[in-house]
Amino acid sequence: MDFGSIAAFSTTALAQGEDCTGFRSFLSTGLPQYDSQSFEFFGHLVDGQGATNSIALMSQGNTVIPGLQVLWLTMEESGLIFNRLSLNQGPTFGGIDGLADISVPTTISYQPWNIHVEQQDTGDPEQIVDMRVVSGAIGAVGSVYELTVSVETGMAGSSAREWTTLSVRAKDVTGIIQWGYGPNGFFPLWMFDGDPLPASGGAIPTTDQRTPIMNQYGGDIGAYLEATGDPMTGQGSHYYSMPLVEVEEWSVQIGSTYVASGTEGLLFFDNLTETYNDAAQYVVGHGYEWTEFSVQLPDSLQGMLIATTGQQEVGQLHYAMLGGAGSSQSANGTLQPTANWPQGAIHITPTSNTWTSPHSCYVYHLEYEVQLDGSSARPAADLVFSATASDQELNALNRAVYEGLFSYSGTLGGEAVSGYAWGEIQGVPPTGNPVPPNC
């Protein structure tokens, strides 16, 4: 199969959409025929003194040459972000990257679910990122996960490196949500307007999806997909999340100067599998941007995704979904969103509260106002998201992005809500050629 036919909307269930066994196998099997497959835990940890720290760890496999199927050749990127938010000095981060099963031994296993990545350079200790189920099965309510990390880390602007070890034990209290549409959780990322894309190798034709979605289906992408069967080939993804993974115990040591532990915290889990055809590769390689909040609602045992994505040729696409308690269950055991807002009902507005990174000179918005218009099928929401610390920029692999913990407050369905969300924010690059930290 070519790449474009692998990630496409379909009303026919693939293996991961047919039953629980197929779904769990999909999550815990190496899938090098896709362009990208990632597993991520992120959220906050509260130490014994009541201080809140943000944390993210990931394992992501990518094809080395985008769009070229080389089944035995995958680039593995795996790592840790740990931010002592009370210090506001930026995250410590580090990790592993290299060829999976060549320079970076990588294991993905089923029964029990386990993602294990390791790397050892001559004369250095072994670096490890490990995520596993120790009780239950992945995606099942009540399953317990253990996360273990041992990597060399550093901070932006500093050449100093030190060893960081982290262990977390946490329990899922909601089950896993299948965001998106159809039996396989297809998640569109943009809408074409029919104009050819001006690629260097020649114009890439597209179909007009934006006009019917906005004019005939009221901005409801799900309704458009169901009615037309448009596969939206190669520009979507399969996306699954556990929004409420409650921390039972954790501990961390960074070098010889910082040791902490606690029994409180809350994590969000994502599994994202993506494949790109030529048109999609052009979009992601030419100014594609996104702002996304992964929102935790522990009081109602729910989670939300709220985001906007965009690129010059394909315009903006907004999405907002709610799921968890009260969701119906799919054939594969995942939960369906209970609410899905159409394009015109989603309003995401940055405020004037910004921060200029002394590490990259990028400018980031630290506060966003979100309004979601209600209807008989969807609750209204009025929320404000605020960064919990100014410096949460991650600058790794030649990419600067603001990624970290936000707090939120407001109303959802007329009820007061507050809590935490994980934010991914694209910054505005500096003009001219400033040299950090003189931005």
N, C-alpha and C positions, 0 to 999 in steps of 0.2 A: 504494500500500500504506500502511496505517496503521502507526505505529511499532511496535505490539506484534507485528506479523507479521514484522518484519524480523529481530530478534534472538530466535530461538526454537530450541529443540533440534529437530533433524531427523536422521533416519537417511539422508536423501537428500542427496547432496553438492551444495552450491551451487558457483558458479564457482570459488571459492577452494579447494574441496575436491576438485575433479575432476582437476586436473593441475598441473604446475609452472607453466605459463604463466598459468593462471587464478589461482593463488595469488600469484605475483609481481605480477600486475596488481592484485589486491586490495590488496596492501600499498602499492602506489605509485600509487594513484588516489584523488583526492578523493572522499569518500563523505559528502556533506552530508545524505543521507537518514537517516544515523544520528545519534544524539544526541551522540556523542563519538567521536573518533578521535585516538589519540595515538601518538607515536614517542619513545622515551626511551633514552638511553645513561647508565649510572650505574656507579660503582665507585670504584677508587682509582688514583692515579698516584704513582709513587715518583721523587723528584728525584735529582739527581746527588750530593747529600749523604746520601742514604738516608732522607730524611723522607717520610712517607706523607701524601698529601692526598686528600680525597674530592672527587668531581666528579659532577655530574648535569646533563644538558642535555635539553631536551624541546621538542617541537612538538605542540600539542594544539588540535584544532578542536572547538568546541562549538556546538550550535544556540543562537541568541540567546534564543529563548523555548522552554524545554524542552518537548518533545512536539509542537511546531508545526513542520511541514515547510515551510521557506522555502528552497528549494534554492539560492538565490543569496545567502543571508545566513548566514554562519558567523562566530562569534567565534574568533579565533586568539589563543592564548596560547603564547608561546615564550620560553625563558630558560635561564639558567645558574646553578648553585650551585657554588661552589668554597670548600672549607674547609681551611685550613692547620691540621690537627689538632694539631700540636705546640704551637700557641699557645693552644688551647682558648678562643678568643675569639668563636666563632660563625662561620657561613658568610658570605661575601660573595655577594650574589645580585642579579640584575636581569634585565630582559627586555623583551619586546615584547607588547603586547596591543591589540586593535582588530578591526575588521571585515576579514576576509580578502578580499583583492583590491579593497578600497575604501581603508581607511586603512593596511592592512598587506598589501602584495603578497605572495602566498603561491603557491609552485609545488610541485606533487607530480608527479614524472615517472617513467616506466618506460623501461628500456633506454637508459641506465643508471638505476638507482634514485637519486633525489635529492629531498630535502626542503629547500626554500629559503624562508626567511622574512626579510623586511626591513622597515625602517621608518625614516623620516627626518623629524624635526621641523625647522622653519625655524631655521637658524643652528647646528644640531648636526650632528655626523658621522652617517653612516648606521649604524644598528644591524642586525646580520646574525646569523642562526642558520642554519647549513647542515650537512646530513648527506648523504653521498653514497658510492656504491660507485665505486671507481676501478679495481678489478680483480675479475673474476668477476661473480656475480649475487647479489642479496640472498637470504640464507638458505642459500647454497651453502657447503660447507666450503672454507676457504682464501680466501674473498673478503676483499678489503681495503677498509676504510672510512676516509674522511677526514672529520673533524669540524672545523668552523671557526666560531668565535663572536667577535663584536665587539659588546659591549653596555655600557651604563652600569650600574654596580653600586654597592651600598652595604651596610652592615651594620645589623642590628637595633639600635635605640636611637641611631643616629647619623644626622644630616642630611647628612653629607658624601657626595658622589657622586664616583666616579672611573671612568675607562674601563678595561675589562678585555678583553683579547684572548687567545684560546686556540686552539691547533691540536693535533689528535691524529690520528695514523695508527695503525690497529690492524687485526689480522687475526682472523677468526672461525675457531676450531679445532674446533668441534663440529657446526655446522649448526644449524638452527632447530627448536625443539620446539613442537609443537602441544599446549598444555595442554588439559585438559578432555576432552570426550566427543563421540563421533560423528565423521563425516568432516569437519566444519567447525570443530572445536575449541570447541564450546559450553562455557561455563564458568559454572555456577550460582553465585549470590552469596548466596542465602538460601533457606529453605524456608517456605512458608506452612503454617498449621495449620488452615485452613478458617474461622477467625473473620473476619468482615468488618473492614476497616480503617476507623477512625473519622475519615474525612476531612471537612473543613469543608463541602465541597459535597455531602455525603451519603456513606453507608457504601459502601465498595468491596468487592464480594464476592471471596472467594478460595476455592480448592479446598484440600483437606487433603492436603498432600504429606508433611508431617513424619511422620504416623503410619505410612503404609506404608513409607517409606524406613527408618525406625528399626526397625519391628517385623517387616516382611516381608522386607526386603532387607539387614538387618544393618548399617544405616547406610551402605551402598554406593550412592551417588547414581548412579554409572554403571550399575550393575545395574538400578536402578529405571527409569532413562531407557530403557534398551534393552528392558526387559520391557513397559513401559507405553506408551511413545511420548509421554508427557506433554511438551508443548512447553515447559513452564515459561516461558510467553510473557513477554517484555519485562523479565525480571529477570536476564538472563544477559549474556554477552559472548563475543566471539571473541578469544582470547588466544594470542599467539605470542612466544617468547623465544629469543634466542641467549645462553646463560649464560656463555660463555667467549670473549670477544673480547680477544685479547692485544695490549697496547699495544706498538708498535714504536718510536715516538718521539712526544714531546709538548713543548710549550712554552707558557708563560703569562706575561703581563705585566699587573699590576694597578696602575694609575696610574703614577707615576714611581718608586715605592719598592720594588716587588717584581717580580723577574724570576726565573723558574725553568724548568728543562727536565729531561728524562730520557728513558730508553729502557725503563722498566719500568712495569708496571701491568696491570690486568685490569678489563674492563668487562662489564656485563650489558646486553643490549638487550631492550626490550619493545615490542610493538605490541599495543594494546588498542583494540577497537572495541565500543561499547556502545549500546544503545537501550532506552529506558524507556517503559512504558505508565503508565496512571494509578496503578495499585497500586505500581509500582516507584518512581515519582516521590514518592509519599507516604513510602515506606520511606527513601529517601535523604535526604529533607527533614526527617525527624523522628528525629534522634539516631542515625543509622547510623554505626557505628564499625568500624575494622579494625586489626589488627596483622599485619604481613606481613614475612617474611624471604625475600629472593631470594638463595639460597645458591650459592656457587661451589665446586666440587670439582675443582680442576685436576688433581690426581694421577690421578683416574679418568676425566677428561674428561666430567664430568657436572655437572648443576645440579639444584637443588631449589626448589620453592615450599612454604613452610610458613606457614600463616596461620589466623587466626580472624576472622570477621566477625559482626556482630550488631546487633540493633535490638530495642526493647522488644516490638513486636508479633510479630516473626517469629523471635525467639530467636537462638541462636548457630548458626553453621555453621563447621566446621573443614575445612581441606583441607591435604593434604601429598602432593606428587608428586615423583618422581625421574625424570630422563631424561638422555639424552646417549649416550655410548658404550654399545653393547649394545641400544639402542632399535631397534624395527622401524620401517620407513619407510612412510608413508602414500602414497596415490595421488598426492597433490600434492607429494611430495618431503619433507615435514616428518617429524620424528621423533615417535613416540608415547612417552608416559611408560612407563618400565619397571616402575614401582611406583606404586600409588595407594592410600593408606590410607583405610579407612572411618572414619566419625565417631567411634566409640567407641575407636578405636586411636590417637587423636591427643590428646596432653595438653600444653598450652601454659600455663606457670605463671610469672607475674612474681615476682621475688624482692623483698625489702625495699629493694633498692638503687634509690633514686629521686633525681631532680634537679628543683628548682623553678626555672623559667625566670625570670630577672630582667626579661625583656622582656614576658612575658604573664602571669606568675604561675601558669601551668599547671604541673602536676606530672606528670612522666614517669617511667616505669620504665626503668631503664638496663640491666637484666639479666633474661633469661628462660631458664627451664629447659624443654626440649622432650623429651618421650618419645614415641616412635612404636613401638607394639607390633608385633612381627614375626609372620610366619606363613610357610607354605610358599611363598607367592607374593610376600612382602614382607620386606625386611630390617628388623630392629629398629634403632632409633636412640636414643641418649641424648646430647643436645647441650646446651651452655650458650652463649647468645649475650650478648655484653657490648659496650656502646657503646665505641667507640675514643676518644671525647672526650665530656665532659659536655654542652657547648653545641653541639647540632646542630639546634636548632629553626629552622624556616623560618616566618616570619610575613609572608605576602604575600596580596594580594587578600582581606583581612579573614578570613584563615584561618590559625590556628596549628597546626602539625603538626611532629612530630619526625621528621626524614628524614635519614638519613645512614649512615655506615659502622659496622658491628658486626664484631667478631671472634668466632669460635666455635671450640670444641674439644669432643671427646667421641668417641663411637664410632658407626659405621654398619656394620651387618652384622658386628659383632664386630671390626672393624678401627678403629684409631685414625685420626681425621680432625681437621683444623684448617684454618682459612683465614678468608675474609672473606664477609660477607653484607651486603646493603643492607636496612636496616630502615625501615619506616614505622609510627610509633607514635602513637596518639591519646592526648592528655594529659587529665588530670582538671582541669576549669576551677576557678578559685579560688572560695571562698565569700566572701560579702560583696563589697566593692568596693575591693580593694587597688589602690594606684597603683604600677606598676613604677617603680623597682626595689625598692620597699619592700613585698615580698611576705610 
